[in-house]
């Protein structure tokens, strides 16, 4: 009975803490499979790889059944070059400003599609926060 009480106590404590003490951060990238965006996806994947087993990464393409389902689940209905979700969220506070990992990063827009208001350094800053 005592072991059961301890197990129940630990379960409640972990649930109260979100149960994520040892859970890896989940990074999900959805993108168009177009030449201008492929390098951005690759760079984001390389940043995520720096975190080793603290991170799980999943990449989707909009034009696949899995990508379509992911886009619908996350309310992505517009023409979107790339969207990055960290633990299910796309928007974060970084150095006192709100950063949304949506569209091209700064300096990578194509002229036809505007760049977003984020940079790979912002992605790294959020991953640093989330993996501490």
N, C-alpha and C positions, 0 to 999 in steps of 0.2 A: 504494500500500500504506500509506503514511504517513497519508493522509486517512482510510482505513478504520480504522486504529488509533486516530486521534483521535476519530472518530465512535463507535467501540466504547467508548472511554474515557468519553466524554460520556454515552452511553446507560447505562453502569454507574453513573456518578455520579448521574444523575437518578433511576435506579431505587432506589439506596441512600437518596436523600433523599425517596423517596415520589413523585417525579416531579410534585410539585405546586407547583413554584416559581411558575409563572404560571397555575395552574389556579384558576378561581373556586371559591369556597365554594358547596357545594350545600345549599340549604335546601328541605326538603320538608314540606308541611303537609297533613295529612289531617284531615278534620272531617266532622261531621254537617251537613247542610244545614238547620239549624234557626235560627229567628230569634235566640235568645239568643247563639249562637256566631258568627254572621256578623260582628258588630262586632269580635270578638276576632281573627278571621281577617284582617279588613281592617287592623286595627292592626298585626298581625305582618307583613303584606305591606308596610305603610308603613315599618316599621322596616327591613326587608330592602332596600327601595328606596333607603334612605339610603346604601347601599354601592355603588351603581352597578354597574359591570362587574366588581367583585370578587365578585359574587354571582349565582348562577342560582337561580331560584325555580320550584318546581312545586307546584301545589295540587291535591289530590284530594278527592273527596266519597266517603264510605263506600258510598253507594248506586249507584255507577257500576261498570262492569266494571273499569276501571283502578284505582279506589279499592279495590275488593274484592281485587284481585290485590296491590296495595301493602300493604293491611292484613294479608293472609295471609303475605306475604313477611316482614313485620316482627313477626309474632306478636301482632297486635292482635285479640283475640277478644272482649273485653268491650265493653259500651256505653261508647264513648269520645267525648266531645264534640270534642276536638281533641288531636292529637299532632304535635309539631314535631321533625323530624330535621335535624340539621346534619352534613353529611358522613356520613350514615348512622347517626348516634348521637343518642339522645334525652336522655342523662344527662351532666352536666358538673359540674366543680368551679367554683364562683363564690364568690370571697371566703371561701374556707375551708369552704364547705358544698356538699353535693351538690344539684344542681338537676335535676329531671326535667321536661321540657316535655311534660306530660301532663295532661289535663283542663283545666278553666277556670283562668285565672291568678288570683292572689290578688285578692279583692274582686269577682270577676265570677261567682261560683257562683250557681246558681239556687235553692238550697234543696233541690230534688229531686236535684240532682247537686252533689256537693261540689266546691269549688274546689281547684286544685292548690297546690303549694308553690313556685310560680314567679311572676315578674312580668315585664312587658315590659322593665324595666330589666335583668333577668337575661338576657333574650334579647339585648339590645344588648351586654351585657358579653361574652357568649360570641362574638357576631359580631365584636366588636372583637378578641378574642383570635385568632379563626380567620382574620381578614383581614389581620393584621399580617405 
